[in-house]
Amino acid sequence: MYLNLSYRSIIKTLILNNKKTIKKLSFQDMAKEMRVQKSYLTKVFRGEANMNSDQLFAACKYLDLLEDEREYLSLLVEYDRSVIVERKKILLEKIHKIQEKHLDTQEHISYSKSETDSLKNTEFFVDPMNQVVHMALMIPKYRKSPHLLRKDLNLSEIYFEKILNCIKKNGFINQIVSPIEVLVDFFHLSRDSIMCRPHQIAMRTISNALLFDEKNDSYVFSATICSNEEDRKKIKAHFLKFIKTVEEIVKKSKSEKIYQLNFDLFSWL
């Protein structure tokens, strides 16, 4: 929805996609809700007429849209109706802000409400190995015998104990001796967190060391593409759909190994 700049296309798609649900939607019923003739609504969808604010409000009410969705459609209507170049530019900026908001990772995944964005957790996110060990403790054999995890990760006893203490201090595990119980199994740093970018860079640094290890069955993909801003958003949206799919798979998955998944999408210019 939030990648589309045509309110007509969005509304039409919502009706067509919901015809198979319990509440059957129709153009005829929406026209009645809007207090207009169906023929007028047909002209709107053809681009021969425009909805006004009251008609859009009635249409959104009929479609049971959320406040953010109504706001987005309202901006699209105003943008479509406006003939002043300066105003259209301002409206488009507002539209792009809403699009970016809904292309944020945390809008598409669930994550723990365990204060992971607070300053209290700074120590945990400074060292990416804290997260690696924390995730590895989801595997039963490592919770029962943490020393096996230390050996498999090739970490010193002092460093490993420091990591376990940090994880416990942040409330992610109950103790540092077996049997360890994982108290928080999934979390996500928001993009606005002061630790988000430093953590991502640090994690990428240690990840790179493993990418080209012949013993590691890694899959690496890299591409430099030439496109435009609107298509960049479409690509990012597909990333987010994939991440949501991965989350659903991981939640049902049996914990046996730990993997690292990284995505890169940025502009060179």
PyMOL commands that set and color helices and strands:
alter all, ss='L'
color gray80, all
select helices_A, chain A and resi 7-17+27-34+38-46+53-62+67-81+85-101+105-107+119-126+128-136+140-144+146-152+157-169+196-211+229-252
alter helices_A, ss='H'
color red, helices_A
deselect
rebuild
show_as cartoon
